[in-house]
Amino acid sequence: MKKKKIIKIILCVLLVILIAGGAIAYSQLPHPLNYKIKDIQPLGHDTVSIVSEDTDSVTIKKNDGGPFRIICFTDMHLDGKNKTSNMTVSNMIAAIRKEQPDLVLLGGDNVTSAFNNKRSHQLAEIFEKLGVYWGGVLGNHEADNPYSISRENMVDIFSSYDRCIMRKGPDNIDGNCNYAINLLDKDGNHLETIFCLDTYDELSEEQIERYNYTGDRTPYDGAHENQVEWFGKKAAALEKDYGKGYKSIMLMHIPLPVMSKAAESEEYLFGVKGENVCSTVYENGLFDAMKKAGVSAAYFGHDHYNSFGAEVDGIRLAYLETSGYGSYGYNRDGLPESEWLQGYSILEILPDTDSFTQYRYYDALK
């Protein structure tokens, strides 16, 4: 009897451990978004249309007058955790409804964590249901999980949707999301070109050796040399279409090294600096190429405690307002919501000028 009792106790303990372990594993397993996507109503306006497209560029035209209005979200980290993902999606949709943009751009770390195939389709379906054109770049946390879909697969999923203007870019250069978005006014005149570049995640062992990286912080990657070369050639080629000095800006996820140097000066144009800049850890020549091409601004995601902007050599370098609740940030620090940074950014593009404004959900969606 005693032996049977011991066996029963052991089995009960093992069962409890199994149930507890399963519960913990299930709680950590990312799920599809449970937002009621089928109930989303379209904005009801079609302010832009695609004029032309190829492997590394899309040209879109505004169908009415006024500025070309772009809403930007970054670092949404849609990992499938119901509470935080639904907060992010709800606020994103509310912001789009309020701002009535012509275009939605994503700054990376959009759909993260394991088993994210379904969530990638769901994010695309949200924009399609709203009836907005959308695009952007990937961040360092797409495909960093062994159970995540690949970065290339994610871009293929997104770009298969009718209103997505995200493109992988040329096959003969590294990365995904290397492409240009050309914006035209209602008369077909060029307003702005947005160059999108993939900045990957962390350096490979080969890169660490090649760049002789010995630092103690995370060795973040950036645009590779052949991407910088592609950008320079693409920027020069567009002069034939739009004339010398045409307006252009840049969108990427991981900040340039020059952003770290700008942060040290503490002479910011605007915003909050709440952490050290987690920039690319090697010089890839991109900032010099941007200066040569006449790029006026570059916008980044990546650092959730930062929302500041600075100017270096006549180029505005600025963070997009971080948009998600599923990763680190002031929302995790026990602070009141009025002190969180979660929100979105608005770019308004006119023939002679651009404006860039950051909004926090707490203030904008009251």
C-alpha positions in Angstrom: 0.0 0.0 0.0 2.7 2.3 1.0 4.5 1.8 -2.4 1.3 2.5 -4.3 0.7 5.6 -2.3 4.1 6.9 -3.1 3.6 6.2 -6.8 0.3 8.1 -6.7 1.9 11.0 -5.0 4.7 11.1 -7.6 2.1 10.8 -10.5 0.1 13.7 -8.9 3.2 15.8 -8.6 4.2 15.1 -12.2 0.7 15.9 -13.3 0.7 19.2 -11.5 4.1 20.1 -12.9 2.9 19.1 -16.4 -0.3 21.3 -16.1 1.6 24.2 -14.6 4.3 23.9 -17.3 1.7 23.7 -20.0 -0.1 26.8 -18.6 3.1 28.7 -18.5 4.0 27.6 -22.0 0.6 28.5 -23.3 0.7 31.9 -21.7 4.0 32.6 -23.4 2.9 31.3 -26.8 1.9 34.1 -29.2 -1.6 33.9 -30.5 -3.3 35.3 -33.6 -4.8 38.8 -33.0 -8.3 38.4 -31.6 -9.4 41.9 -32.8 -12.7 41.8 -34.8 -11.1 42.6 -38.1 -14.3 41.6 -40.1 -16.2 44.5 -38.3 -13.7 47.2 -39.4 -15.4 49.8 -41.7 -13.5 51.5 -44.5 -12.5 55.2 -44.2 -14.6 55.9 -47.2 -12.2 58.0 -49.1 -9.7 57.1 -51.9 -7.3 60.0 -52.0 -4.4 58.3 -53.8 -3.8 55.8 -56.6 -0.8 53.9 -57.8 0.7 55.3 -61.0 3.5 52.9 -61.7 5.6 50.3 -59.9 8.6 48.0 -60.4 10.9 45.9 -58.3 12.4 48.8 -56.3 9.9 51.7 -56.5 6.3 52.6 -56.4 4.9 55.9 -57.6 1.6 57.1 -56.1 -0.4 60.1 -56.9 -2.7 62.2 -54.7 -6.1 62.5 -56.3 -7.1 65.8 -54.7 -5.4 69.0 -53.5 -3.8 69.7 -50.1 -0.7 68.2 -48.5 0.3 64.6 -48.9 -0.6 63.3 -45.4 1.3 60.3 -44.0 0.7 58.6 -40.7 3.6 56.6 -39.2 3.6 53.8 -36.6 6.7 52.0 -35.4 7.6 49.3 -32.9 4.1 47.9 -32.6 5.4 44.5 -31.5 2.2 42.7 -32.4 3.2 39.4 -30.6 -0.3 38.1 -30.2 -0.7 38.8 -26.5 -4.3 39.7 -26.5 -4.3 42.7 -24.1 -1.3 44.6 -25.4 -1.9 43.7 -29.1 -5.5 44.8 -28.9 -4.6 48.1 -27.2 -2.1 48.7 -30.0 -4.4 47.8 -32.8 -7.3 49.8 -31.4 -5.3 52.9 -31.0 -3.7 52.5 -34.4 -7.1 52.2 -36.1 -8.5 55.2 -34.0 -5.5 57.3 -35.1 -6.0 56.4 -38.7 -9.7 57.3 -38.5 -8.9 60.6 -36.8 -6.1 61.7 -39.1 -7.5 60.4 -42.4 -4.1 59.8 -44.0 -3.2 59.3 -47.6 -0.6 56.7 -46.7 0.3 54.6 -43.7 4.0 53.8 -43.1 5.4 51.3 -40.6 8.8 51.8 -39.1 9.7 48.2 -38.2 9.2 45.7 -35.4 5.6 45.5 -36.6 4.7 41.8 -36.2 7.1 40.0 -33.9 7.7 36.8 -31.9 6.9 33.2 -32.9 4.2 31.8 -35.2 3.5 35.2 -36.8 2.3 34.1 -40.2 -1.3 34.5 -39.3 -0.7 37.9 -37.5 1.2 39.2 -40.6 -1.9 38.4 -42.7 -4.2 40.0 -40.1 -2.2 43.2 -40.0 -2.4 43.4 -43.7 -6.2 42.7 -43.6 -6.7 45.6 -41.2 -5.2 48.1 -43.6 -7.1 46.5 -46.5 -10.4 46.7 -44.6 -9.7 50.4 -43.8 -9.1 51.0 -47.4 -5.7 52.8 -47.0 -2.5 52.4 -48.9 0.4 51.3 -46.7 4.0 50.3 -46.7 7.2 50.8 -44.7 10.1 48.7 -43.5 10.9 45.8 -41.2 12.8 46.0 -37.8 15.3 44.0 -36.0 12.7 41.7 -34.3 11.0 40.4 -37.3 12.3 36.8 -37.8 14.6 36.9 -34.8 12.6 34.0 -33.3 13.3 30.5 -34.5 9.6 29.9 -34.9 9.0 33.1 -36.8 8.5 33.3 -40.6 11.4 34.7 -42.5 11.8 38.4 -43.3 11.5 37.7 -47.0 8.3 35.7 -46.4 6.8 38.5 -44.4 7.5 41.0 -47.2 6.0 38.6 -49.7 2.8 38.3 -47.5 2.5 42.1 -47.1 3.2 42.9 -50.8 0.6 40.4 -52.0 -2.2 42.7 -50.7 -3.7 45.2 -53.1 -3.0 48.3 -51.1 0.4 47.5 -49.9 3.2 49.4 -51.6 6.0 47.6 -49.6 8.5 46.0 -52.0 11.5 43.7 -51.3 13.7 45.5 -53.8 16.4 44.3 -56.1 17.4 40.6 -55.8 21.1 41.4 -56.3 21.5 43.4 -53.1 21.2 42.4 -49.4 18.1 42.7 -47.3 14.4 43.2 -47.8 12.4 46.5 -48.1 15.0 48.4 -50.2 12.8 50.5 -52.4 11.6 54.1 -53.2 8.2 55.6 -52.8 7.6 58.5 -55.2 4.8 60.9 -54.2 3.1 63.0 -56.8 0.5 65.8 -56.4 -2.8 65.7 -58.3 -1.2 67.3 -61.4 1.5 64.7 -61.5 4.2 66.9 -60.1 6.8 65.3 -57.8 6.4 66.1 -54.1 8.8 63.8 -52.3 10.6 60.5 -52.6 10.8 58.3 -49.6 13.8 55.9 -49.6 13.2 52.8 -47.5 16.1 50.6 -46.4 16.4 47.4 -44.5 18.7 47.5 -41.5 18.4 43.8 -40.4 19.0 42.9 -36.7 22.4 42.1 -35.2 25.9 41.6 -36.8 26.8 38.1 -37.8 30.0 36.5 -36.5 31.6 37.2 -39.9 30.6 40.9 -39.7 31.9 41.2 -36.1 35.2 39.9 -37.3 35.3 42.0 -40.4 34.4 45.2 -38.6 36.6 44.2 -35.6 33.8 45.0 -33.3 34.8 44.7 -29.6 32.2 46.8 -28.0 30.1 45.7 -25.0 26.6 46.7 -26.3 24.4 44.8 -28.7 26.1 44.9 -32.1 23.2 46.2 -34.2 23.5 45.9 -38.0 22.5 48.5 -40.6 22.3 48.9 -44.3 25.0 47.0 -46.0 27.5 48.4 -48.5 25.6 47.2 -51.6 22.4 48.7 -50.2 24.2 52.1 -49.8 25.5 51.7 -53.4 21.9 50.9 -54.6 20.6 54.0 -52.8 23.2 56.3 -54.4 22.5 55.0 -57.9 18.7 55.1 -57.4 18.9 58.6 -56.0 21.0 59.8 -59.0 18.7 58.0 -61.5 15.6 59.8 -60.1 17.2 63.1 -61.0 16.4 62.3 -64.6 12.7 62.0 -63.8 12.3 64.8 -61.2 15.3 67.2 -61.7 18.3 68.0 -59.7 17.5 68.9 -56.1 14.3 67.0 -55.9 13.0 66.4 -52.4 13.7 63.2 -50.6 13.7 61.6 -47.1 14.7 58.3 -45.7 12.9 55.6 -43.6 14.8 52.9 -41.7 14.5 51.1 -38.4 17.9 51.1 -36.7 19.3 54.6 -36.3 22.6 55.7 -38.0 25.7 56.1 -36.0 25.5 59.9 -36.5 22.3 59.8 -34.4 24.4 58.7 -31.4 26.8 61.6 -31.9 23.8 64.0 -32.2 22.4 62.6 -28.9 25.7 63.5 -27.1 25.4 67.2 -28.0 21.9 67.3 -26.3 20.9 70.1 -28.7 17.7 68.5 -29.7 15.1 70.1 -32.0 12.3 68.4 -30.0 11.3 65.3 -28.1 12.5 63.0 -25.3 15.8 61.2 -24.8 15.2 58.4 -22.4 17.9 56.0 -23.3 21.2 55.8 -25.2 20.9 55.6 -29.0 21.0 51.9 -30.1 22.5 52.7 -33.5 24.3 50.7 -36.2 27.8 49.9 -34.7 29.8 50.5 -37.9 30.1 53.3 -40.5 28.5 52.1 -43.7 28.8 55.4 -45.7 25.0 55.9 -45.8 25.0 59.3 -44.1 27.6 60.7 -46.6 25.5 59.2 -49.4 22.4 60.9 -48.0 24.2 64.3 -48.0 25.3 63.8 -51.6 21.8 62.9 -52.7 20.3 65.9 -50.9 18.1 63.9 -48.5 16.5 66.3 -46.1 15.5 64.0 -43.2 15.8 60.4 -41.9 13.3 58.8 -39.6 13.9 55.8 -37.3 12.2 53.4 -34.9 13.9 50.9 -32.6 14.5 52.9 -29.3 11.2 52.9 -27.3 12.3 55.5 -24.7 13.5 58.0 -27.4 11.3 60.4 -29.4 13.8 63.2 -30.0 15.0 64.8 -33.2 18.2 66.6 -34.1 19.8 68.2 -37.1 23.2 67.3 -38.4 24.8 68.8 -41.5 21.4 70.1 -42.6 19.6 66.8 -42.3 16.9 66.2 -39.7 17.4 62.9 -37.8 14.3 62.0 -35.8 12.6 59.1 -34.1 9.1 58.2 -35.0 6.8 58.0 -32.0 6.8 54.4 -30.7 3.4 52.8 -31.1 3.1 49.5 -29.3 2.5 48.2 -25.8 4.0 44.7 -26.3 7.6 45.5 -25.4 9.7 47.7 -23.1 8.8 51.3 -22.6 7.4 53.8 -20.1 4.2 51.8 -20.1 6.0 49.0 -18.3 7.6 51.3 -15.7 4.6 51.9 -13.5 4.2 55.4 -14.7 0.8 57.1 -15.4 -0.4 56.9 -19.0 0.1 60.6 -19.4 3.9 59.9 -19.3 3.9 57.1 -21.8 5.4 57.7 -25.3 3.0 55.4 -27.2 1.6 57.2 -30.2 2.1 58.0 -33.9 3.8 60.6 -36.2 2.4 62.7 -39.0 4.3 63.8 -42.1 2.6 66.5 -44.2 4.3 67.0 -47.5 3.8 70.1 -49.6 5.6 71.3 -52.8 8.0 73.6 -50.9 8.0 72.3 -47.3 7.4 69.3 -45.0 6.1 69.2 -41.5 6.7 66.4 -38.9 4.6 66.1 -35.8 4.6 63.5 -33.1 1.4 62.6 -31.2 0.8 60.5 -28.1 -2.4 58.4 -28.0 -3.1 59.8 -24.5 -3.4 63.4 -25.9 -4.6 62.8 -29.5 -7.3 60.2 -28.9 -9.2 61.8 -26.0 
